[in-house]
Amino acid sequence: MANEARPCPCELGDQFDYKGLGEEVQIEHIKAYVTKPKTTTDKAIIVVQDVYGWELTNTRYIVDLLAEHGYTAVLADFFVGQEPWKTTNDGSTFFAWLETRPADKAFKQVDAVLRYLKETCHATKIGIIGFCWGGIVTHYVTLNYPELKAGVAFYGLVREEGDKYDLKCPTLFIFGECDPLIPLQQVESLDQKLKELSKVDYKVKVYPKQNHGFAHRKKEDISPEDKPYILEARKDMLDWLKKYFT
């Protein structure tokens, strides 16, 4: 049960009762969850976890969804053995905890997964998606890896000063209208700056009445009012990837 006295600003929401279809493997210095499609493919997606870690069933469900649509999908432990955030943690320590897991220092893990996908899975077309903390990682990666076909950043935004708009691969940014962690003013600023400075295709989309984590932390069957937006965000992800993998 969450610490109600000091709630975390990044609440877990609904945890899926889900058994993954993939397998756990070791990729160099990190553990990973990998799901492959039924037919051979040269297309692959790196999936970056949220603050609740690479073992969260919700994120593994998304990995399996990607495999169902023809991608080899890899969800690696980007915390490299450090504990993920837990609902029992003191929410007032969240931002201090987050500083010990800097999203702009994840390139070593990205490089390891890229090597695995190229050398072991024989992937030639690779993209990246990420949720929450992983959305921030995805933003950093799309600024630095022109070899990637596309990226999708779910409710992740690079806030610090500097060049965060010169994207190197087409990127879709997904946000919830009611996200307390990412005010709409920041989303609008991102959209405007990308319009001025990005040399590649991008899209910033805000989903009405949705909170942080809506696309992978809400169960459709118990959130009927949110279900259309949950499904729309996942479809938008798949459509964006398909557009740049053809």
C-alpha angles and dihedrals in degrees: 000000000000121000099259094186091061106018120197114248087224102056120194096227114188119359112212119237091222137143112209125234096214135075137246117244139171115247108189105291097354140066119234145184113228131189123183128198122247093252128052114267141175091208121098141170130208109215118201119205129234123238091285092070143242094295095062107123092217092064093042087056089059090049090055090046090056091050089051087058094052106272131119100232126200125192107188129188098256089179087064096221097324113129118263121232114283129209089233093060121107104266092211089068094053099103093044088051090049091056089063089061104050113194092209092062097061098096094101089060092045090052092050093051091046091054090049093050093047100041103032103026096032092227117170098172113055134173137172137226129179141181128221104320085013089053089060090049088050091053091052092047094050088054092055112029113068090171091073118096097215146337137213118199115195113204094328123127132177104226107177123099120269139067106332098141106062095094117193096201134027109280135191116205116202122195139169119236092226099042108142091198097053114039117210089242089066092047091051090048090051091051093049095047092047089051089056101038114021114103094192133058118282140163132202113199129182119199115215120249092357127138133209111298096016097139096058108012101058125078110229095214094057096037103055093160090054098040097091091054094045091052093042092054092050091047090049089053092051093045092050092051093045091052093059100034095060 
